[in-house]
Amino acid sequence: MASFDTFNTARPALPTTGLFSALLGRVVAWNDRRVTVKMLSKLTDRELRDIGLERGDIDAFAARG
């Protein structure tokens, strides 16, 4: 009588390279800045003043992260 195992052996996790992690981090940071600038740009000048910003400050504020 033949017998065999029906469950798979665990596969080793793929190594996470520092390069991939760094690239992913940069893409995420870029997208966060893009979304922040887009959202702040939609506010009126009065709404920006309410939160302590001027229209010219938007890029610098978004870059601070």
mmCIF file as Biopython writes it, N, C-alpha, C and O atoms, coordinates in Angstrom:
data_model
#
loop_
_atom_site.group_PDB
_atom_site.id
_atom_site.type_symbol
_atom_site.label_atom_id
_atom_site.label_alt_id
_atom_site.label_comp_id
_atom_site.label_asym_id
_atom_site.label_entity_id
_atom_site.label_seq_id
_atom_site.pdbx_PDB_ins_code
_atom_site.Cartn_x
_atom_site.Cartn_y
_atom_site.Cartn_z
_atom_site.occupancy
_atom_site.B_iso_or_equiv
_atom_site.auth_seq_id
_atom_site.auth_asym_id
_atom_site.pdbx_PDB_model_num
ATOM 1   N N  . MET A ? 1  ? 0.840   -1.163 0.000  1.0 0.0 1  A 1 
ATOM 2   C CA . MET A ? 1  ? 0.000   0.000  0.000  1.0 0.0 1  A 1 
ATOM 3   C C  . MET A ? 1  ? 0.891   1.233  0.000  1.0 0.0 1  A 1 
ATOM 4   O O  . MET A ? 1  ? 1.829   1.339  0.790  1.0 0.0 1  A 1 
ATOM 5   N N  . ALA A ? 2  ? 0.583   2.164  -0.899 1.0 0.0 2  A 1 
ATOM 6   C CA . ALA A ? 2  ? 1.394   3.375  -1.022 1.0 0.0 2  A 1 
ATOM 7   C C  . ALA A ? 2  ? 0.809   4.470  -0.142 1.0 0.0 2  A 1 
ATOM 8   O O  . ALA A ? 2  ? -0.405  4.551  0.045  1.0 0.0 2  A 1 
ATOM 9   N N  . SER A ? 3  ? 1.673   5.296  0.387  1.0 0.0 3  A 1 
ATOM 10  C CA . SER A ? 3  ? 1.208   6.453  1.155  1.0 0.0 3  A 1 
ATOM 11  C C  . SER A ? 3  ? 2.045   7.668  0.756  1.0 0.0 3  A 1 
ATOM 12  O O  . SER A ? 3  ? 3.195   7.541  0.335  1.0 0.0 3  A 1 
ATOM 13  N N  . PHE A ? 4  ? 1.453   8.816  0.897  1.0 0.0 4  A 1 
ATOM 14  C CA . PHE A ? 4  ? 2.165   10.057 0.576  1.0 0.0 4  A 1 
ATOM 15  C C  . PHE A ? 4  ? 1.559   11.193 1.376  1.0 0.0 4  A 1 
ATOM 16  O O  . PHE A ? 4  ? 0.403   11.132 1.795  1.0 0.0 4  A 1 
ATOM 17  N N  . ASP A ? 5  ? 2.362   12.234 1.584  1.0 0.0 5  A 1 
ATOM 18  C CA . ASP A ? 5  ? 1.886   13.416 2.309  1.0 0.0 5  A 1 
ATOM 19  C C  . ASP A ? 5  ? 1.086   14.290 1.370  1.0 0.0 5  A 1 
ATOM 20  O O  . ASP A ? 5  ? 1.464   14.487 0.214  1.0 0.0 5  A 1 
ATOM 21  N N  . THR A ? 6  ? -0.023  14.815 1.869  1.0 0.0 6  A 1 
ATOM 22  C CA . THR A ? 6  ? -0.875  15.643 1.028  1.0 0.0 6  A 1 
ATOM 23  C C  . THR A ? 6  ? -0.733  17.133 1.317  1.0 0.0 6  A 1 
ATOM 24  O O  . THR A ? 6  ? -1.388  17.944 0.662  1.0 0.0 6  A 1 
ATOM 25  N N  . PHE A ? 7  ? 0.087   17.507 2.258  1.0 0.0 7  A 1 
ATOM 26  C CA . PHE A ? 7  ? 0.236   18.935 2.539  1.0 0.0 7  A 1 
ATOM 27  C C  . PHE A ? 7  ? 1.597   19.417 2.048  1.0 0.0 7  A 1 
ATOM 28  O O  . PHE A ? 7  ? 2.581   18.678 2.024  1.0 0.0 7  A 1 
ATOM 29  N N  . ASN A ? 8  ? 1.607   20.696 1.658  1.0 0.0 8  A 1 
ATOM 30  C CA . ASN A ? 8  ? 2.807   21.292 1.078  1.0 0.0 8  A 1 
ATOM 31  C C  . ASN A ? 8  ? 3.808   21.654 2.167  1.0 0.0 8  A 1 
ATOM 32  O O  . ASN A ? 8  ? 3.442   21.993 3.292  1.0 0.0 8  A 1 
ATOM 33  N N  . THR A ? 9  ? 5.051   21.573 1.803  1.0 0.0 9  A 1 
ATOM 34  C CA . THR A ? 9  ? 6.080   22.039 2.729  1.0 0.0 9  A 1 
ATOM 35  C C  . THR A ? 9  ? 6.108   23.558 2.694  1.0 0.0 9  A 1 
ATOM 36  O O  . THR A ? 9  ? 5.770   24.170 1.680  1.0 0.0 9  A 1 
ATOM 37  N N  . ALA A ? 10 ? 6.503   24.149 3.778  1.0 0.0 10 A 1 
ATOM 38  C CA . ALA A ? 10 ? 6.557   25.608 3.859  1.0 0.0 10 A 1 
ATOM 39  C C  . ALA A ? 10 ? 7.644   26.130 2.932  1.0 0.0 10 A 1 
ATOM 40  O O  . ALA A ? 10 ? 8.766   25.623 2.905  1.0 0.0 10 A 1 
ATOM 41  N N  . ARG A ? 11 ? 7.284   27.148 2.182  1.0 0.0 11 A 1 
ATOM 42  C CA . ARG A ? 11 ? 8.264   27.782 1.303  1.0 0.0 11 A 1 
ATOM 43  C C  . ARG A ? 11 ? 9.001   28.860 2.078  1.0 0.0 11 A 1 
ATOM 44  O O  . ARG A ? 11 ? 8.395   29.583 2.869  1.0 0.0 11 A 1 
ATOM 45  N N  . PRO A ? 12 ? 10.277  28.968 1.860  1.0 0.0 12 A 1 
ATOM 46  C CA . PRO A ? 12 ? 11.000  30.046 2.549  1.0 0.0 12 A 1 
ATOM 47  C C  . PRO A ? 12 ? 10.529  31.404 2.034  1.0 0.0 12 A 1 
ATOM 48  O O  . PRO A ? 12 ? 10.221  31.560 0.853  1.0 0.0 12 A 1 
ATOM 49  N N  . ALA A ? 13 ? 10.479  32.370 2.925  1.0 0.0 13 A 1 
ATOM 50  C CA . ALA A ? 13 ? 10.050  33.713 2.533  1.0 0.0 13 A 1 
ATOM 51  C C  . ALA A ? 13 ? 11.067  34.322 1.581  1.0 0.0 13 A 1 
ATOM 52  O O  . ALA A ? 13 ? 12.274  34.133 1.731  1.0 0.0 13 A 1 
ATOM 53  N N  . LEU A ? 14 ? 10.562  35.048 0.608  1.0 0.0 14 A 1 
ATOM 54  C CA . LEU A ? 14 ? 11.464  35.716 -0.313 1.0 0.0 14 A 1 
ATOM 55  C C  . LEU A ? 14 ? 12.198  36.826 0.418  1.0 0.0 14 A 1 
ATOM 56  O O  . LEU A ? 14 ? 11.593  37.547 1.212  1.0 0.0 14 A 1 
ATOM 57  N N  . PRO A ? 15 ? 13.475  36.973 0.168  1.0 0.0 15 A 1 
ATOM 58  C CA . PRO A ? 15 ? 14.213  38.026 0.865  1.0 0.0 15 A 1 
ATOM 59  C C  . PRO A ? 15 ? 13.737  39.408 0.411  1.0 0.0 15 A 1 
ATOM 60  O O  . PRO A ? 15 ? 13.602  39.671 -0.785 1.0 0.0 15 A 1 
ATOM 61  N N  . THR A ? 16 ? 13.490  40.265 1.365  1.0 0.0 16 A 1 
ATOM 62  C CA . THR A ? 16 ? 13.113  41.634 1.059  1.0 0.0 16 A 1 
ATOM 63  C C  . THR A ? 16 ? 14.387  42.423 0.874  1.0 0.0 16 A 1 
ATOM 64  O O  . THR A ? 16 ? 15.191  42.554 1.798  1.0 0.0 16 A 1 
ATOM 65  N N  . THR A ? 17 ? 14.565  42.937 -0.296 1.0 0.0 17 A 1 
ATOM 66  C CA . THR A ? 17 ? 15.793  43.676 -0.552 1.0 0.0 17 A 1 
ATOM 67  C C  . THR A ? 17 ? 15.643  45.105 -0.088 1.0 0.0 17 A 1 
ATOM 68  O O  . THR A ? 17 ? 14.549  45.669 -0.119 1.0 0.0 17 A 1 
ATOM 69  N N  . GLY A ? 18 ? 16.726  45.678 0.334  1.0 0.0 18 A 1 
ATOM 70  C CA . GLY A ? 18 ? 16.717  47.070 0.760  1.0 0.0 18 A 1 
ATOM 71  C C  . GLY A ? 18 ? 16.361  47.999 -0.384 1.0 0.0 18 A 1 
ATOM 72  O O  . GLY A ? 18 ? 15.727  49.034 -0.177 1.0 0.0 18 A 1 
ATOM 73  N N  . LEU A ? 19 ? 16.765  47.635 -1.587 1.0 0.0 19 A 1 
ATOM 74  C CA . LEU A ? 19 ? 16.479  48.473 -2.747 1.0 0.0 19 A 1 
ATOM 75  C C  . LEU A ? 19 ? 14.981  48.547 -3.004 1.0 0.0 19 A 1 
ATOM 76  O O  . LEU A ? 19 ? 14.444  49.628 -3.243 1.0 0.0 19 A 1 
ATOM 77  N N  . PHE A ? 20 ? 14.307  47.410 -2.957 1.0 0.0 20 A 1 
ATOM 78  C CA . PHE A ? 20 ? 12.862  47.393 -3.179 1.0 0.0 20 A 1 
ATOM 79  C C  . PHE A ? 20 ? 12.135  48.179 -2.097 1.0 0.0 20 A 1 
ATOM 80  O O  . PHE A ? 20 ? 11.215  48.942 -2.392 1.0 0.0 20 A 1 
ATOM 81  N N  . SER A ? 21 ? 12.542  47.995 -0.854 1.0 0.0 21 A 1 
ATOM 82  C CA . SER A ? 21 ? 11.910  48.708 0.255  1.0 0.0 21 A 1 
ATOM 83  C C  . SER A ? 21 ? 12.114  50.210 0.124  1.0 0.0 21 A 1 
ATOM 84  O O  . SER A ? 21 ? 11.196  50.993 0.368  1.0 0.0 21 A 1 
ATOM 85  N N  . ALA A ? 22 ? 13.313  50.605 -0.259 1.0 0.0 22 A 1 
ATOM 86  C CA . ALA A ? 22 ? 13.600  52.029 -0.428 1.0 0.0 22 A 1 
ATOM 87  C C  . ALA A ? 22 ? 12.773  52.618 -1.566 1.0 0.0 22 A 1 
ATOM 88  O O  . ALA A ? 22 ? 12.234  53.718 -1.443 1.0 0.0 22 A 1 
ATOM 89  N N  . LEU A ? 23 ? 12.675  51.891 -2.663 1.0 0.0 23 A 1 
ATOM 90  C CA . LEU A ? 23 ? 11.895  52.363 -3.802 1.0 0.0 23 A 1 
ATOM 91  C C  . LEU A ? 23 ? 10.417  52.474 -3.433 1.0 0.0 23 A 1 
ATOM 92  O O  . LEU A ? 23 ? 9.765   53.466 -3.759 1.0 0.0 23 A 1 
ATOM 93  N N  . LEU A ? 24 ? 9.904   51.479 -2.771 1.0 0.0 24 A 1 
ATOM 94  C CA . LEU A ? 24 ? 8.508   51.514 -2.348 1.0 0.0 24 A 1 
ATOM 95  C C  . LEU A ? 24 ? 8.262   52.680 -1.395 1.0 0.0 24 A 1 
ATOM 96  O O  . LEU A ? 24 ? 7.246   53.366 -1.502 1.0 0.0 24 A 1 
ATOM 97  N N  . GLY A ? 25 ? 9.173   52.902 -0.479 1.0 0.0 25 A 1 
ATOM 98  C CA . GLY A ? 25 ? 9.044   54.024 0.454  1.0 0.0 25 A 1 
ATOM 99  C C  . GLY A ? 25 ? 9.018   55.362 -0.259 1.0 0.0 25 A 1 
ATOM 100 O O  . GLY A ? 25 ? 8.254   56.253 0.113  1.0 0.0 25 A 1 
ATOM 101 N N  . ARG A ? 26 ? 9.847   55.509 -1.278 1.0 0.0 26 A 1 
ATOM 102 C CA . ARG A ? 26 ? 9.871   56.762 -2.034 1.0 0.0 26 A 1 
ATOM 103 C C  . ARG A ? 26 ? 8.582   56.966 -2.811 1.0 0.0 26 A 1 
ATOM 104 O O  . ARG A ? 26 ? 8.081   58.088 -2.892 1.0 0.0 26 A 1 
ATOM 105 N N  . VAL A ? 27 ? 8.041   55.904 -3.381 1.0 0.0 27 A 1 
ATOM 106 C CA . VAL A ? 27 ? 6.780   56.013 -4.125 1.0 0.0 27 A 1 
ATOM 107 C C  . VAL A ? 27 ? 5.646   56.389 -3.176 1.0 0.0 27 A 1 
ATOM 108 O O  . VAL A ? 27 ? 4.815   57.234 -3.510 1.0 0.0 27 A 1 
ATOM 109 N N  . VAL A ? 28 ? 5.605   55.777 -2.011 1.0 0.0 28 A 1 
ATOM 110 C CA . VAL A ? 28 ? 4.560   56.086 -1.031 1.0 0.0 28 A 1 
ATOM 111 C C  . VAL A ? 28 ? 4.681   57.537 -0.565 1.0 0.0 28 A 1 
ATOM 112 O O  . VAL A ? 28 ? 3.671   58.233 -0.460 1.0 0.0 28 A 1 
ATOM 113 N N  . ALA A ? 29 ? 5.893   57.999 -0.287 1.0 0.0 29 A 1 
ATOM 114 C CA . ALA A ? 29 ? 6.104   59.382 0.153  1.0 0.0 29 A 1 
ATOM 115 C C  . ALA A ? 29 ? 5.702   60.370 -0.944 1.0 0.0 29 A 1 
ATOM 116 O O  . ALA A ? 29 ? 5.073   61.391 -0.666 1.0 0.0 29 A 1 
ATOM 117 N N  . TRP A ? 30 ? 6.069   60.062 -2.188 1.0 0.0 30 A 1 
ATOM 118 C CA . TRP A ? 30 ? 5.705   60.928 -3.305 1.0 0.0 30 A 1 
ATOM 119 C C  . TRP A ? 30 ? 4.180   61.025 -3.422 1.0 0.0 30 A 1 
ATOM 120 O O  . TRP A ? 30 ? 3.637   62.113 -3.611 1.0 0.0 30 A 1 
ATOM 121 N N  . ASN A ? 31 ? 3.504   59.897 -3.310 1.0 0.0 31 A 1 
ATOM 122 C CA . ASN A ? 31 ? 2.049   59.902 -3.436 1.0 0.0 31 A 1 
ATOM 123 C C  . ASN A ? 31 ? 1.401   60.665 -2.284 1.0 0.0 31 A 1 
ATOM 124 O O  . ASN A ? 31 ? 0.422   61.381 -2.491 1.0 0.0 31 A 1 
ATOM 125 N N  . ASP A ? 32 ? 1.934   60.520 -1.083 1.0 0.0 32 A 1 
ATOM 126 C CA . ASP A ? 32 ? 1.397   61.271 0.058  1.0 0.0 32 A 1 
ATOM 127 C C  . ASP A ? 32 ? 1.522   62.774 -0.176 1.0 0.0 32 A 1 
ATOM 128 O O  . ASP A ? 32 ? 0.581   63.526 0.081  1.0 0.0 32 A 1 
ATOM 129 N N  . ARG A ? 33 ? 2.685   63.213 -0.666 1.0 0.0 33 A 1 
ATOM 130 C CA . ARG A ? 33 ? 2.871   64.643 -0.950 1.0 0.0 33 A 1 
ATOM 131 C C  . ARG A ? 33 ? 1.914   65.104 -2.046 1.0 0.0 33 A 1 
ATOM 132 O O  . ARG A ? 33 ? 1.331   66.184 -1.948 1.0 0.0 33 A 1 
ATOM 133 N N  . ARG A ? 34 ? 1.753   64.298 -3.076 1.0 0.0 34 A 1 
ATOM 134 C CA . ARG A ? 34 ? 0.867   64.643 -4.185 1.0 0.0 34 A 1 
ATOM 135 C C  . ARG A ? 34 ? -0.568  64.819 -3.708 1.0 0.0 34 A 1 
ATOM 136 O O  . ARG A ? 34 ? -1.237  65.784 -4.077 1.0 0.0 34 A 1 
ATOM 137 N N  . VAL A ? 35 ? -1.034  63.890 -2.892 1.0 0.0 35 A 1 
ATOM 138 C CA . VAL A ? 35 ? -2.410  63.953 -2.377 1.0 0.0 35 A 1 
ATOM 139 C C  . VAL A ? 35 ? -2.577  65.162 -1.460 1.0 0.0 35 A 1 
ATOM 140 O O  . VAL A ? 35 ? -3.606  65.836 -1.510 1.0 0.0 35 A 1 
ATOM 141 N N  . THR A ? 36 ? -1.584  65.442 -0.631 1.0 0.0 36 A 1 
ATOM 142 C CA . THR A ? 36 ? -1.650  66.588 0.284  1.0 0.0 36 A 1 
ATOM 143 C C  . THR A ? 36 ? -1.741  67.894 -0.488 1.0 0.0 36 A 1 
ATOM 144 O O  . THR A ? 36 ? -2.574  68.744 -0.176 1.0 0.0 36 A 1 
ATOM 145 N N  . VAL A ? 37 ? -0.890  68.060 -1.494 1.0 0.0 37 A 1 
ATOM 146 C CA . VAL A ? 37 ? -0.915  69.282 -2.306 1.0 0.0 37 A 1 
ATOM 147 C C  . VAL A ? 37 ? -2.257  69.412 -3.013 1.0 0.0 37 A 1 
ATOM 148 O O  . VAL A ? 37 ? -2.823  70.504 -3.069 1.0 0.0 37 A 1 
ATOM 149 N N  . LYS A ? 38 ? -2.767  68.324 -3.547 1.0 0.0 38 A 1 
ATOM 150 C CA . LYS A ? 38 ? -4.046  68.368 -4.254 1.0 0.0 38 A 1 
ATOM 151 C C  . LYS A ? 38 ? -5.184  68.775 -3.318 1.0 0.0 38 A 1 
ATOM 152 O O  . LYS A ? 38 ? -6.032  69.590 -3.680 1.0 0.0 38 A 1 
ATOM 153 N N  . MET A ? 39 ? -5.197  68.207 -2.125 1.0 0.0 39 A 1 
ATOM 154 C CA . MET A ? 39 ? -6.265  68.527 -1.174 1.0 0.0 39 A 1 
ATOM 155 C C  . MET A ? 39 ? -6.169  69.966 -0.682 1.0 0.0 39 A 1 
ATOM 156 O O  . MET A ? 39 ? -7.179  70.666 -0.605 1.0 0.0 39 A 1 
ATOM 157 N N  . LEU A ? 40 ? -4.951  70.411 -0.346 1.0 0.0 40 A 1 
ATOM 158 C CA . LEU A ? 40 ? -4.792  71.775 0.143  1.0 0.0 40 A 1 
ATOM 159 C C  . LEU A ? 40 ? -5.068  72.794 -0.954 1.0 0.0 40 A 1 
ATOM 160 O O  . LEU A ? 40 ? -5.565  73.884 -0.672 1.0 0.0 40 A 1 
ATOM 161 N N  . SER A ? 41 ? -4.756  72.461 -2.186 1.0 0.0 41 A 1 
ATOM 162 C CA . SER A ? 41 ? -4.993  73.386 -3.297 1.0 0.0 41 A 1 
ATOM 163 C C  . SER A ? 41 ? -6.476  73.617 -3.536 1.0 0.0 41 A 1 
ATOM 164 O O  . SER A ? 41 ? -6.861  74.652 -4.080 1.0 0.0 41 A 1 
ATOM 165 N N  . LYS A ? 42 ? -7.303  72.678 -3.140 1.0 0.0 42 A 1 
ATOM 166 C CA . LYS A ? 42 ? -8.757  72.822 -3.316 1.0 0.0 42 A 1 
ATOM 167 C C  . LYS A ? 42 ? -9.384  73.736 -2.270 1.0 0.0 42 A 1 
ATOM 168 O O  . LYS A ? 42 ? -10.519 74.180 -2.445 1.0 0.0 42 A 1 
ATOM 169 N N  . LEU A ? 43 ? -8.655  74.028 -1.172 1.0 0.0 43 A 1 
ATOM 170 C CA . LEU A ? 43 ? -9.202  74.878 -0.120 1.0 0.0 43 A 1 
ATOM 171 C C  . LEU A ? 43 ? -9.197  76.336 -0.565 1.0 0.0 43 A 1 
ATOM 172 O O  . LEU A ? 43 ? -8.378  76.744 -1.388 1.0 0.0 43 A 1 
ATOM 173 N N  . THR A ? 44 ? -10.122 77.112 -0.010 1.0 0.0 44 A 1 
ATOM 174 C CA . THR A ? 44 ? -10.144 78.551 -0.286 1.0 0.0 44 A 1 
ATOM 175 C C  . THR A ? 44 ? -9.044  79.216 0.533  1.0 0.0 44 A 1 
ATOM 176 O O  . THR A ? 44 ? -8.486  78.617 1.453  1.0 0.0 44 A 1 
ATOM 177 N N  . ASP A ? 45 ? -8.738  80.482 0.179  1.0 0.0 45 A 1 
ATOM 178 C CA . ASP A ? 45 ? -7.717  81.217 0.925  1.0 0.0 45 A 1 
ATOM 179 C C  . ASP A ? 45 ? -8.114  81.362 2.395  1.0 0.0 45 A 1 
ATOM 180 O O  . ASP A ? 45 ? -7.261  81.303 3.280  1.0 0.0 45 A 1 
ATOM 181 N N  . ARG A ? 46 ? -9.384  81.549 2.648  1.0 0.0 46 A 1 
ATOM 182 C CA . ARG A ? 46 ? -9.846  81.690 4.038  1.0 0.0 46 A 1 
ATOM 183 C C  . ARG A ? 46 ? -9.660  80.377 4.809  1.0 0.0 46 A 1 
ATOM 184 O O  . ARG A ? 46 ? -9.231  80.389 5.963  1.0 0.0 46 A 1 
ATOM 185 N N  . GLU A ? 47 ? -9.979  79.258 4.176  1.0 0.0 47 A 1 
ATOM 186 C CA . GLU A ? 47 ? -9.797  77.962 4.834  1.0 0.0 47 A 1 
ATOM 187 C C  . GLU A ? 47 ? -8.319  77.699 5.110  1.0 0.0 47 A 1 
ATOM 188 O O  . GLU A ? 47 ? -7.965  77.149 6.153  1.0 0.0 47 A 1 
ATOM 189 N N  . LEU A ? 48 ? -7.471  78.088 4.183  1.0 0.0 48 A 1 
ATOM 190 C CA . LEU A ? 48 ? -6.030  77.926 4.413  1.0 0.0 48 A 1 
ATOM 191 C C  . LEU A ? 48 ? -5.564  78.787 5.582  1.0 0.0 48 A 1 
ATOM 192 O O  . LEU A ? 48 ? -4.770  78.341 6.410  1.0 0.0 48 A 1 
ATOM 193 N N  . ARG A ? 49 ? -6.064  80.028 5.647  1.0 0.0 49 A 1 
ATOM 194 C CA . ARG A ? 49 ? -5.693  80.904 6.777  1.0 0.0 49 A 1 
ATOM 195 C C  . ARG A ? 49 ? -6.149  80.298 8.103  1.0 0.0 49 A 1 
ATOM 196 O O  . ARG A ? 49 ? -5.453  80.411 9.111  1.0 0.0 49 A 1 
ATOM 197 N N  . ASP A ? 50 ? -7.312  79.660 8.100  1.0 0.0 50 A 1 
ATOM 198 C CA . ASP A ? 50 ? -7.829  79.043 9.324  1.0 0.0 50 A 1 
ATOM 199 C C  . ASP A ? 50 ? -6.876  77.975 9.870  1.0 0.0 50 A 1 
ATOM 200 O O  . ASP A ? 50 ? -6.808  77.769 11.082 1.0 0.0 50 A 1 
ATOM 201 N N  . ILE A ? 51 ? -6.155  77.310 9.002  1.0 0.0 51 A 1 
ATOM 202 C CA . ILE A ? 51 ? -5.216  76.281 9.468  1.0 0.0 51 A 1 
ATOM 203 C C  . ILE A ? 51 ? -3.777  76.797 9.490  1.0 0.0 51 A 1 
ATOM 204 O O  . ILE A ? 51 ? -2.835  76.028 9.680  1.0 0.0 51 A 1 
ATOM 205 N N  . GLY A ? 52 ? -3.618  78.118 9.293  1.0 0.0 52 A 1 
ATOM 206 C CA . GLY A ? 52 ? -2.306  78.735 9.431  1.0 0.0 52 A 1 
ATOM 207 C C  . GLY A ? 52 ? -1.416  78.636 8.214  1.0 0.0 52 A 1 
ATOM 208 O O  . GLY A ? 52 ? -0.193  78.682 8.342  1.0 0.0 52 A 1 
ATOM 209 N N  . LEU A ? 53 ? -1.996  78.502 7.043  1.0 0.0 53 A 1 
ATOM 210 C CA . LEU A ? 53 ? -1.209  78.417 5.810  1.0 0.0 53 A 1 
ATOM 211 C C  . LEU A ? 53 ? -1.637  79.489 4.828  1.0 0.0 53 A 1 
ATOM 212 O O  . LEU A ? 53 ? -2.746  80.020 4.894  1.0 0.0 53 A 1 
ATOM 213 N N  . GLU A ? 54 ? -0.735  79.791 3.923  1.0 0.0 54 A 1 
ATOM 214 C CA . GLU A ? 54 ? -1.050  80.619 2.774  1.0 0.0 54 A 1 
ATOM 215 C C  . GLU A ? 54 ? -0.851  79.755 1.538  1.0 0.0 54 A 1 
ATOM 216 O O  . GLU A ? 54 ? -0.176  78.727 1.598  1.0 0.0 54 A 1 
ATOM 217 N N  . ARG A ? 55 ? -1.429  80.163 0.432  1.0 0.0 55 A 1 
ATOM 218 C CA . ARG A ? 55 ? -1.355  79.354 -0.776 1.0 0.0 55 A 1 
ATOM 219 C C  . ARG A ? 55 ? 0.096   79.064 -1.170 1.0 0.0 55 A 1 
ATOM 220 O O  . ARG A ? 55 ? 0.393   77.971 -1.653 1.0 0.0 55 A 1 
ATOM 221 N N  . GLY A ? 56 ? 0.989   80.011 -0.972 1.0 0.0 56 A 1 
ATOM 222 C CA . GLY A ? 56 ? 2.391   79.817 -1.320 1.0 0.0 56 A 1 
ATOM 223 C C  . GLY A ? 56 ? 3.119   78.841 -0.408 1.0 0.0 56 A 1 
ATOM 224 O O  . GLY A ? 56 ? 4.221   78.398 -0.733 1.0 0.0 56 A 1 
ATOM 225 N N  . ASP A ? 57 ? 2.525   78.501 0.723  1.0 0.0 57 A 1 
ATOM 226 C CA . ASP A ? 57 ? 3.145   77.584 1.687  1.0 0.0 57 A 1 
ATOM 227 C C  . ASP A ? 57 ? 2.828   76.119 1.416  1.0 0.0 57 A 1 
ATOM 228 O O  . ASP A ? 57 ? 3.408   75.235 2.047  1.0 0.0 57 A 1 
ATOM 229 N N  . ILE A ? 58 ? 1.927   75.856 0.497  1.0 0.0 58 A 1 
ATOM 230 C CA . ILE A ? 58 ? 1.426   74.491 0.309  1.0 0.0 58 A 1 
ATOM 231 C C  . ILE A ? 58 ? 2.561   73.520 -0.061 1.0 0.0 58 A 1 
ATOM 232 O O  . ILE A ? 58 ? 2.674   72.452 0.542  1.0 0.0 58 A 1 
ATOM 233 N N  . ASP A ? 59 ? 3.389   73.875 -1.030 1.0 0.0 59 A 1 
ATOM 234 C CA . ASP A ? 59 ? 4.463   72.973 -1.458 1.0 0.0 59 A 1 
ATOM 235 C C  . ASP A ? 59 ? 5.453   72.696 -0.330 1.0 0.0 59 A 1 
ATOM 236 O O  . ASP A ? 59 ? 5.869   71.556 -0.123 1.0 0.0 59 A 1 
ATOM 237 N N  . ALA A ? 60 ? 5.828   73.753 0.401  1.0 0.0 60 A 1 
ATOM 238 C CA . ALA A ? 60 ? 6.775   73.582 1.503  1.0 0.0 60 A 1 
ATOM 239 C C  . ALA A ? 60 ? 6.164   72.730 2.612  1.0 0.0 60 A 1 
ATOM 240 O O  . ALA A ? 60 ? 6.841   71.886 3.199  1.0 0.0 60 A 1 
ATOM 241 N N  . PHE A ? 61 ? 4.890   72.953 2.894  1.0 0.0 61 A 1 
ATOM 242 C CA . PHE A ? 61 ? 4.218   72.178 3.934  1.0 0.0 61 A 1 
ATOM 243 C C  . PHE A ? 61 ? 4.156   70.710 3.567  1.0 0.0 61 A 1 
ATOM 244 O O  . PHE A ? 61 ? 4.401   69.844 4.407  1.0 0.0 61 A 1 
ATOM 245 N N  . ALA A ? 62 ? 3.830   70.425 2.309  1.0 0.0 62 A 1 
ATOM 246 C CA . ALA A ? 62 ? 3.721   69.041 1.862  1.0 0.0 62 A 1 
ATOM 247 C C  . ALA A ? 62 ? 5.088   68.371 1.848  1.0 0.0 62 A 1 
ATOM 248 O O  . ALA A ? 62 ? 5.180   67.168 2.095  1.0 0.0 62 A 1 
ATOM 249 N N  . ALA A ? 63 ? 6.136   69.107 1.568  1.0 0.0 63 A 1 
ATOM 250 C CA . ALA A ? 63 ? 7.485   68.526 1.503  1.0 0.0 63 A 1 
ATOM 251 C C  . ALA A ? 63 ? 7.996   68.167 2.897  1.0 0.0 63 A 1 
ATOM 252 O O  . ALA A ? 63 ? 8.829   67.272 3.031  1.0 0.0 63 A 1 
ATOM 253 N N  . ARG A ? 64 ? 7.512   68.850 3.934  1.0 0.0 64 A 1 
ATOM 254 C CA . ARG A ? 64 ? 7.963   68.539 5.299  1.0 0.0 64 A 1 
ATOM 255 C C  . ARG A ? 64 ? 7.525   67.150 5.730  1.0 0.0 64 A 1 
ATOM 256 O O  . ARG A ? 64 ? 8.193   66.482 6.520  1.0 0.0 64 A 1 
ATOM 257 N N  . GLY A ? 65 ? 6.405   66.740 5.201  1.0 0.0 65 A 1 
ATOM 258 C CA . GLY A ? 65 ? 5.900   65.409 5.502  1.0 0.0 65 A 1 
ATOM 259 C C  . GLY A ? 65 ? 5.433   65.308 6.877  1.0 0.0 65 A 1 
ATOM 260 O O  . GLY A ? 65 ? 4.973   64.247 7.297  1.0 0.0 65 A 1 
#
